[in-house]
């Protein structure tokens, strides 16, 4: 980055925090990922500051700030936004491969930068009171930024041994920033991949979701697989490598999964479903087929996400999509068949399932709307536009009506009758009339009781 030194665009509230620290006689800098993103022209998710002031001094300068941790970080609110101001820290030991054993406050910004993960995150901008603000870049972060390269600060084995989450962060940043990983840094991930077992499921889940939000998640996922990290984090997915299938010449199941993920809409549910939709194929492979991989995969997807402590609703929604992704629409489906399909999948999941199917087509080297997918989508929209009955709540009668009019007691029989009525109305919407449904229910109950009596 030759020429005049660029000045990062600092938001007014952040500039105000720096000014307050400088007026208080303290060194202060913006630091880390926010500075990296600002230099890349990206909008930083948040802004972090570092200072030579100890937490008590920072709180004195910002009276309504909050200090509730042991890492030297004070939280200051400005205009409804939280900003973190952290005292300089030094390198310490990390016996659990994740958290520092102690907090050792440092005396210089250079010491603080030396303990950070990657050179592009080990830059600071600011200074001491009275100095012209300037960059502090002891590890060549701006040069690596220009080369779009992720390089560990100092010894990569040491960096990853201190905090094993940094390996997942490396492949995530490679995907989200479209960066390469410096060869020795990548090799160190391979040497230390097993340490990822010490990282909590919640943190792995967070990194995975951020990776999947990249324009091309396959960049990070392929690095994860090539480095050996995938085998530790998601061993069932790692088994897809080398498993052939009749999709695209020269590509294996893992290649298909990566293509599918890249083609999926950028939402957590659909991207996760795309990643996991064929997770059971290695277990169900027989004679060139993968029978039952959708049902088996739903359970495996749920278990994987549960192991990462993903929100329960995310677990269930992803598992539901995996379970139903192998539907086979034909143009000769009746309207009733379309309605049954909507009911089985659920109106709230239809769009996600169709999006997953389109991505699966692309992952197989086909057009997104292969297998008449566009036609099915059109027919589904037409049915939904008529407010067709898809569940019990839309029936013209309910359980209270059956109990009052037909003297049906609460219990299994009541549920069975309502379910039968729902199925009949899904097939023939014109039947959704109170009098008609009561008559149908009366006959159904009579038939069931007759069958029960004969079996006695």
Beta strands, then each sheet from edge to edge (+ up, - down):
strand 1: 28-31
strand 2: 48-51
strand 3: 73-78
strand 4: 81-87
strand 5: 124-127
strand 6: 134-136
strand 7: 149-150
strand 8: 180-181
sheet 1: 3+ 4- 2- 1+ 5- 6+
sheet 2: 7+ 8+
end
